[in-house]
Amino acid sequence: MSEPFAVSEIAPGLWRWTAAHPRWRPGAPEDSPGDWDREVGSVLCEAGGEAVFIDALLPADRERFWSWADRRAGGGERVRALTTIQFHRRDRDELIERYGAATSRSRSELPNGIEAMPLRQAGEVAFWLRDQRALVPGDRLLGAPGGGLRLCPQSWLRYLDSGMTVERLAETLRPLLELPIERVLVSHGTPVLEGGRDALAEAIA
């Protein structure tokens, strides 16, 4: 039996939902590459007249999801499917097939109100949603147990050729503190819906 599709409106023009990841496996050792929750988050933002899906994973109840998404997409004329990191392509191809969604995350091609924030040598691009004052990271920032944020474990960085460490990652993230962040919509864990900049500063520290 399919689980019902539930989506939360975080702010005007901004929604988040979760879905069970098909590659999740129970029992992963703590802080190992497989140590993440089964439910992962996805985001839809309306910006510059476009419906922008970020790291979209479709839920089991596809019929209800598509009914909701079709209303947001407005016929599919201006839909974009963005990914923060290579592992989060997820169901991007289904959005492309249904809507002809664009995939470029080039700063020059993004709709007004969304900015790509490359995390140099960390293999990720976070997205800044200006009007909603929301940051959408991929795997480099996670929801912390009990609330707030934490950096990803070192094991999540080992595949990178850059030799990135958690300490260097903290410095890579530091420029984001210049943004007036209110919300951090993490993929893994509970999102931060207020005080996002302070939560990021604490994670970096």
Rosetta blueprint (number, residue, H / E / L):
1 M L
2 S L
3 E L
4 P L
5 F L
6 A L
7 V E
8 S E
9 E E
10 I E
11 A E
12 P L
13 G L
14 L E
15 W E
16 R E
17 W E
18 T E
19 A E
20 A E
21 H L
22 P L
23 R L
24 W L
25 R L
26 P L
27 G L
28 A L
29 P L
30 E L
31 D L
32 S L
33 P L
34 G L
35 D L
36 W L
37 D L
38 R L
39 E E
40 V E
41 G E
42 S E
43 V E
44 L E
45 C E
46 E E
47 A E
48 G L
49 G L
50 E E
51 A E
52 V E
53 F E
54 I E
55 D L
56 A L
57 L L
58 L L
59 P L
60 A L
61 D L
62 R H
63 E H
64 R H
65 F H
66 W H
67 S H
68 W H
69 A H
70 D H
71 R H
72 R H
73 A H
74 G L
75 G L
76 G L
77 E L
78 R L
79 V E
80 R E
81 A E
82 L E
83 T L
84 T L
85 I L
86 Q H
87 F H
88 H H
89 R L
90 R L
91 D L
92 R H
93 D H
94 E H
95 L H
96 I H
97 E H
98 R H
99 Y H
100 G L
101 A L
102 A E
103 T L
104 S L
105 R L
106 S L
107 R L
108 S L
109 E L
110 L L
111 P L
112 N L
113 G L
114 I E
115 E E
116 A E
117 M E
118 P E
119 L E
120 R L
121 Q L
122 A L
123 G L
124 E E
125 V E
126 A E
127 F E
128 W E
129 L E
130 R L
131 D L
132 Q L
133 R L
134 A E
135 L E
136 V E
137 P L
138 G L
139 D L
140 R L
141 L E
142 L E
143 G E
144 A L
145 P L
146 G L
147 G L
148 G L
149 L E
150 R E
151 L E
152 C L
153 P L
154 Q H
155 S H
156 W H
157 L L
158 R L
159 Y L
160 L L
161 D L
162 S L
163 G L
164 M L
165 T L
166 V H
167 E H
168 R H
169 L H
170 A H
171 E H
172 T H
173 L H
174 R H
175 P H
176 L H
177 L H
178 E H
179 L L
180 P L
181 I L
182 E L
183 R E
184 V E
185 L L
186 V L
187 S L
188 H L
189 G L
190 T L
191 P L
192 V E
193 L L
194 E L
195 G L
196 G H
197 R H
198 D H
199 A H
200 L H
201 A H
202 E H
203 A H
204 I H
205 A L
